[in-house]
Amino acid sequence: MERLKHQNDATGDPALIELERELRTYPSGLKSSRPAPVEPNGIVHSLRLAHGDQVLSFISTITVFGTPLDVTLSELAIESFFPADEQTRTVLVRLAKERTAAS
C-alpha cells in the first residue's frame, strides 16, 4: 500500500488512485491512512493468503527499472511472488496441473 500511495503521489494516475481506494475498502485493516512499518532496506516482503482451509505463504520482491534520466522506465516495476514454504509450492503445483488438465 505504501508503494501504491507513493506511485499515486508521483503520477496522479486515476486508475491507481481508484485501485488504492478499492484496496482500502477490503476487510484487512488497510483503511488506516498510516501504513504498517516496512523495513526500508528489505529486499523481500511476505504475503499470506487464505485458500480454502489452507494458508499460502509467499515472498515478494519488486524490481524497478530506470533512472531519473529515463522517463519511459521511471514508473515501471515488476512484482514477483515465490512460494515461501513447501506447502505453498505443493498447492501451486497441484493447482497448475488442475488448470492444465481442464484446458
C-alpha positions as CSV (number, residue, x, y, z in Angstrom):
1,M,0.0,0.0,0.0
2,E,2.9,2.3,0.7
3,R,4.4,1.8,-2.7
4,L,1.0,2.3,-4.3
5,K,0.5,5.5,-2.4
6,H,3.9,6.7,-3.5
7,Q,3.1,6.0,-7.1
8,N,-0.2,7.8,-6.7
9,D,1.5,10.8,-5.3
10,A,4.1,10.8,-8.1
11,T,1.8,10.2,-11.0
12,G,-1.8,11.1,-10.1
13,D,-2.9,8.2,-12.3
14,P,-6.7,7.8,-12.0
15,A,-6.6,4.0,-12.3
16,L,-4.0,3.7,-9.5
17,I,-6.0,6.1,-7.3
18,E,-9.1,4.0,-7.8
19,L,-7.1,0.8,-7.0
20,E,-5.9,2.3,-3.8
21,R,-9.4,3.4,-2.9
22,E,-10.7,-0.1,-3.6
23,L,-8.0,-1.8,-1.6
24,R,-8.7,0.4,1.4
25,T,-12.3,-0.9,1.5
26,Y,-11.2,-4.6,1.9
27,P,-11.7,-6.0,5.4
28,S,-8.0,-6.3,6.1
29,G,-7.2,-3.3,8.2
30,L,-5.9,-1.2,5.2
31,K,-8.4,1.6,6.0
32,S,-5.8,3.4,8.0
33,S,-4.0,6.2,6.2
34,R,-0.9,5.3,8.2
35,P,0.7,2.2,6.7
36,A,2.3,-0.5,8.8
37,P,6.0,0.0,9.2
38,V,8.1,-1.7,6.4
39,E,11.8,-2.5,6.7
40,P,13.2,0.1,4.2
41,N,16.2,-2.0,3.4
42,G,14.2,-5.2,3.0
43,I,14.6,-6.9,-0.4
44,V,11.6,-9.3,0.1
45,H,8.2,-8.9,1.7
46,S,6.0,-11.7,2.9
47,L,2.4,-12.3,1.8
48,R,-0.1,-14.8,3.3
49,L,-3.3,-15.7,1.5
50,A,-6.2,-17.9,2.7
51,H,-7.1,-20.5,0.1
52,G,-9.9,-22.7,1.4
53,D,-8.7,-24.1,4.7
54,Q,-5.0,-23.5,3.9
55,V,-2.8,-20.5,4.3
56,L,-0.4,-20.0,1.4
57,S,2.8,-18.1,2.1
58,F,4.8,-16.1,-0.4
59,I,7.7,-13.9,-0.6
60,S,7.5,-10.9,-2.8
61,T,10.2,-8.8,-4.4
62,I,9.8,-5.7,-6.6
63,T,12.2,-4.9,-9.4
64,V,12.2,-1.2,-10.5
65,F,13.8,-0.3,-13.8
66,G,15.2,3.0,-15.0
67,T,16.9,6.0,-13.6
68,P,15.8,9.6,-13.2
69,L,17.1,10.3,-16.7
70,D,15.0,7.6,-18.3
71,V,11.4,8.9,-18.0
72,T,9.9,6.0,-20.0
73,L,11.1,3.5,-17.4
74,S,10.8,5.6,-14.3
75,E,7.5,4.1,-13.2
76,L,8.0,0.5,-14.4
77,A,8.0,-2.0,-11.6
78,I,7.7,-5.8,-11.7
79,E,6.5,-7.6,-8.6
80,S,7.2,-11.3,-8.4
81,F,5.8,-13.8,-5.9
82,F,7.5,-17.0,-4.9
83,P,6.3,-19.8,-2.6
84,A,7.8,-19.3,0.9
85,D,7.3,-22.9,2.0
86,E,6.9,-26.4,0.8
87,Q,3.2,-26.5,1.5
88,T,2.6,-23.4,-0.7
89,R,4.8,-24.9,-3.5
90,T,2.8,-28.1,-3.4
91,V,-0.5,-26.4,-3.6
92,L,0.6,-24.2,-6.5
93,V,1.9,-27.2,-8.5
94,R,-1.4,-29.0,-7.9
95,L,-3.4,-26.0,-9.0
96,A,-1.3,-25.6,-12.1
97,K,-1.8,-29.3,-13.0
98,E,-5.5,-29.0,-12.5
99,R,-5.7,-25.9,-14.7
100,T,-3.7,-27.6,-17.4
101,A,-5.9,-30.7,-17.3
102,A,-9.0,-28.5,-17.6
103,S,-7.9,-26.8,-20.7
